[in-house]
Amino acid sequence: MTETLVQRSDDGDVIEEAQNERRARRLAVREFRPRRALAGFAAALLVTAVGGVAAIELLAAVLGSGVHPVPGVAEAADALRGRTWNDPDVLIVAAGIAVLGLAFLLAALPGRLRGMPLAGSDPRLAGVLGGAALRRTLADAALGVHGIERARVRRRGLFRRRLVVRAATHYRNPANLAELVGQAVDERLDRIEPMRRPDVDVRLGWRKD
């Protein structure tokens, strides 16, 4: 009976730790993902202006006013009365409005994370390692492998991010040098403890003369 109670307690601790990790991940995403505030402000301003004009015009029509209170609306209405939906000018304007709306929608979407979020079990704290610092420290780990004279790290991928390590050696026979570079980068990632472990792709160049 005692063993069963201890097992349940351990399971509860594991579940609580997993929940805390998820909260920490959400906090890191919320804090370090670009908000695109300028695009959102522009879209909100445009929607407010168009909605305000439409509300004023509808209120005037409900009250029975024969005059358009917003300047320019009367001219636009007169121009539209003489055209059909299949008119090329109408189609061009409609397509332009649709493209503008799509551009605002895409611009207002949150951007990618600035750097790599770090693992943590405290849901009140969030940390991130900047992209430049991440590339430097992983390149330094690759350069620590004997025989590697140049190393460069880049992040690739849109949804599933991966690290591409391009290293060069003066050896003519690299043998398992690429594997050693991958191990060195993996060990450095173990010390960094990223929230989501990226895949590592090592591309080694060597002398062939």
N, C-alpha and C positions, 0 to 999 in steps of 0.2 A: 504494500500500500504506500509505503514511504517512497519507494522508487518511482511509482506512478505519479505522485504529487511533484516530485522533483523534475520529472520529465515534462510535465505540463508547465511548470514554472520556466524551464529552459525554452520551451516553445513560445511562451508568452514574451520572453525577452527577445527572442529572434524576431518575432512579428513586430514588436515595438521598435526594434532597431531598423528593420526594413521600412517601416512607416516613417521614421525619422529621416532616413536616407532619401526617401521620396520627397518629403517636405523640403529638405535641404536642396535637392535638385531643382524643385520648382522655384525656390527662392533665388537660386543662382541664375536660372533662366530669366526670371522676372527682373533681376537687378542688373544683369550684364548684357541683355539683348537690347540693341538700339530701338528706341521708341518711334523714330521717324516723326517727331513732333511737328516739324515744319510742314510736311506733307499733310498730316492730319489736320493741322490748323487751316491750311489752304482749302482742303476739301470741306471742312465744316463751315468755313466762311462762304464758300460758293453755294453750298446747300442752303445755308441760312438766307443768303440773298435771293436765290431763286424761290425758296419757299415764302419769303416775305412778299415778294412781288406777286406771286400767285394768290396769297391770302388777301392782299389788298384788292386785286382785281376781282376775285370771287365775292368779296364783301360788297364791292361797288355794284356787281351784277345782281346780288340778292336784294340790295336796296333799290334797285330799279334805275340806277344812274346810267345815262347814255354816254357818259364821258369816261375815258380811261384815265384814272388818276395818276398812273405812273408814266412819266415821259418816255416816248419811244414805243410803247406797247401798241398804240393806235396804228402807227405806221407798219409795225410788224404784222399786226392782225390783217390790215388791208392787203399787204403783200402775200400773206398765206391764203387769203380767200380765193385768189385767182389761180391757185396751183393745186395739183392733185398729189396723192401719195407717191405716184410713179414718176413724178417730175424729177429730172436729174439733179436739179439744185436742192430739192428737198431731201433726196437720198444722200447727197454729199454732206449736207448739214447734219442729218441724222447719224451718218457714219462717223462724222467728226465728233459729235457729242458722245457717241458710244465709246470711241477710242479715248476721249478725254476722261470719261468715267472709269474706264478700265485702267488707265494710267494712274489716276488718283487712288484707285483701289490697290493696285500693286505697290505704289509708293508708300501707302499708309500701313502696309503689312510690316510686322516686326522684322528686323534684320537678323542676320546670323550673329551668334554669340561672339563677343570680342575676347578672343583667347579661349583657353581650355578651363572649364570649371573643375575645381578640385573636390575630391571626395570628402564627406564630412557626415557625422551622425547627429550633429546639433542642428535642428531645423531653424534656429535663430541666427545662424552664421552661414555665410557664403563666401567662398574665395575663388579667384580665377587667376591663372597664369597667362600673361599676355602672349600674343602670337610670336612677337619678335623674341621675347625671353625664352619661350618654348623652343623655338628653332635654334637659338644659340646654345642652350644647355644640351640639346640632343646632338647637335653637331659637335660640341665639345666631347660628348661621350664617344662618338664615332672616332674622333681624332685620337682618343686615348688608346685605341687598338693599334698595336705595333704594326707598322707598315703602311698605315693610312696617312696620306699627306694632304688630302683635301676632302672636305665633307660639307654638304649643303642639305638642308632639310626644308621640305615644302609640304603644306597641307593640301590635300586634294579631295575631291568628292563633294557633292551637294548635300545628299542626305546621310550617307554613311561615310563619315570623314575618315581618311587614312593618311598616314605619314609616309612620304616618299623620301628616302635617304639616298642621295647621290654621293658616292664616295669614290676616291681615286687612289691608286697605289702605284709605286714605282716597280713593284714586283712583276716579273714576267709570268710567273705561275702563282696565281692568288690562292689556289687550293681552297680551304674553307674560310677564307678571310671574310666573305660576305656574311657567312653564318655568325662569325665572331662579332661583326659590326651589329648585326641584328640582336645578338645577346646583350651587347653593351647598351644599346638603345633601350631594350626591354628592362634592363636593370635600372637605368635612369628613370624610366617611367614608373617602376615600382617605388622609387624614392619620391617621385612627384605625387603619386597617388591621384591620377585623374578620375573624375566622376564616371566617365565612360571611356574604357580603354580603346584607343584607336588601333587599327591594323597597321603594321609596319612593313613597308616594301623597300628592300635594299637593292640598289642598282650600283654595281661595282664596275669601275673601269680600270684597266691595267695595261701595261706596256705589251705590245705585240711584235716589236721589232727584234 
